[in-house]
Amino acid sequence: MKLLLQLLTVLLLSFTLNGQSQNKVGKNLNTPQLELRKTEGKITLDGVLNEPTWLNAVKQTNFSQYRPTDSLLAKSNTEIYMSFDDDYIYVAAKCYTESNDFIVQNLKRDYGFGGNDNISFLFDTYNDKNNAFLFGMNPYGGRREAFISNSGRTGDSFDQSWDNKWNGNSKQYDDYWICELAIPFKTVRYNEGVSKWRFNSYRNDAQSNEITTWINIPQENILMDLTYMGDLNFEEPLPKSGPNISLIPYINTSTTRDFEDENQTGAQNSFNIGGDAKISVSSSLNLDLTVNPDFSQVDVDAQVTNLDRFEIFFPERRQFFLENADLFGRFGSGRMNPFFTRRIGVSQDTTTGNNIQNTIYGGARLSGKLNENLRIGLLSMMTASQQANDLPAFNYTVLAAEQRIFDRSNLAFIFVNKQSINDKGFGETFDKYDRLAGIEYRIGSQNNFWSGKVSFMNAITPNDIQQKFAHFTEVRYNRRRFRLEWSHALIGDGFDAEVGFVPRKDILLLSPEATLRFYPKNPNIVQHSINLESRWYYKLGKDDNEVLQNFGLEENGFELKFETRFNNNSNISARIDYTNLLLLNDFDPTRIQEDDVFLAAGSTFKNTLLTLSYSTDSRKNISFRVNPVYGSFFNGTRAGISGNVSFRFQPFGSITLNANYNRIELEKPFEASNLWLIGPRIDLTFSKKHFLTTFVQYNNQIENLSINTRFQWRFAPASDLFIVYSDNYGQNSLENFTSRNRGIVAKLTYWLNL
């Protein structure tokens, strides 16, 4: 009998261990499956799994750790249930925890993943390993949604601007919480008649301090990597989602005053109407229209202290341009982006050279899939003329296409056309057209070791400048212990991409990079990493610069970084950045000296900066980050410190103080410069429908103090009332601030399904 009991025990343990094995995908592995049955009656989204559908649904569990390690099962497990009917796919999750001490940053929609208890569900509806829809919830019922592109291989593949209608709710218990979601099939796009989607789920359990996934993902890969997904099998093929047309009209009223305009003697009042329309052309192709678009509710840009010689990149924040932006904005690189939507609706004052806003009349975007492997995007926008700046109306049209090749690679094409409209009567301060065509091969190996891209672009412009081409190559090889990367760019002087972001031209850039990772046995440390990046900028010598007239080395340098990530979510790093450069133009690094004080073109400098960084656990009610910097800077020194401290009042919001200070001491006749950038930010969420954000920024480099306050009331799904107050002051001294402009805007939007 004793022997029999021992044998039974061994058998039970073997079955248990087998049932609790990690869900993995890969060569010679069976892809995990999740079976979906049709609903057995109505489902109430209340966080209580007492409906027959859930009681009889096939449960999926055995989540694996992603952090702090990727070789163990989750300490706090998760159970997933799914079902569907003719209109919705239903998702429920039971998330076990150590206690009911749940952590969330706030109640706002589209919360951040880190530092919050939450769970996300990813659906690859086309089974193409390239794009996916994400839906997420936290224990307080907060929701988020996003669109994932580029196989989820990079951080910018995550587009949280994608917004749509769906329902969900959560309920908290003593040692777990439950969420229920109902996602309309109209919200996502898929091929009619399919019976399988790819799926994964990942979760942040702040109490156990672990990130877990349904399909095990190795730590060297990003959490949303679409390589690692299981299969959703529907009990019967999915029907056509039916007609899907949405109208999103808005009304806007504002009162503004520009105190620097001598012709304005009082407040200026305005009233606008306009809106968007979303039309489903097919189950996989969507048409978006906008008439008289208004972006008054968009978050203001975070100001920066500019110590660089080149244009600073500010990301796009306007909703219409953010949706499906991956189709148009993934070409090239940050150093050579052929299409940048922030160029639309922004023109240049021909008298001062400053950027100014330009009215957008409207536009259209057609995007989606023509078949299983071909994805297209067509964008066209029309802007108003500006007589005062001698600029006619312009049409901006962009065509992009992606053809999948092999398992995870694709061949992409882009054509950009900026065309003047009715330009008779205007001068010659502008080009009548600016065009660009490009092709790009994006590499993604089946085993997920290799990735990268090779692109070639050519500008089509009316001028006679030579070398209108640009070429970029990037190849990465990523394994658990190391990552190797090679990139180079060749950008001709004639590559005049007016609708792109190309801060440097007439260059050849070579930039190899290597990263080593170490996983110590110390339970307090998650990972050490060492990263070395080098760069060589060669001047092609075709831009008529008198300093370097022929091909030659303009700049070279390297960056060496060591980082340690701790198990308590804090991390520390040290970075050495060395640059040896030749100035091709006169330059004032501080940007606040007198006009005749600058570093002369033709001078050479060697800058060596040491930067330290330490950040604390973002799960805590009080957290901070600090970054001191010191080193040689041109012919002097730079010493500074930046960082932030955040106070969280769960679940109602947080107060964050951002600060950046630099003291620049250069040789005479430069005056020592103390550059301050201070930006307190208050985020309050009174409920899941009422949000208030106040952002104050003081920047003495541009002598400006700005205040932006935005109140949002989401009174219906995807429908909002915004009230925005903005105020800007010029600064002559710490005691003397003068009003520049001031305004208050009220905007009402409503999402109407037809």
Helices and strands as residue ranges (DSSP letters): H 2-19, E 33-38, H 52-56, E 64-67, E 78-84, E 88-96, E 118-124, E 132-137, E 143-148, G 150-152, G 155-157, E 158-159, E 167-172, E 176-184, E 196-205, E 210-213, E 230-234, E 245-258, E 268-282, E 285-291, H 319-322, H 325-329, G 341-343, E 346-348, E 355-357, E 360-369, E 374-383, G 387-389, E 393-405, E 409-421, E 433-444, E 450-460, E 469-478, E 482-491, E 507-518, E 525-539, E 552-566, E 571-582, E 604-615, E 622-633, E 636-649, E 653-665, E 673-685, E 690-699, E 704-716, E 719-733, E 736-749, E 752-753
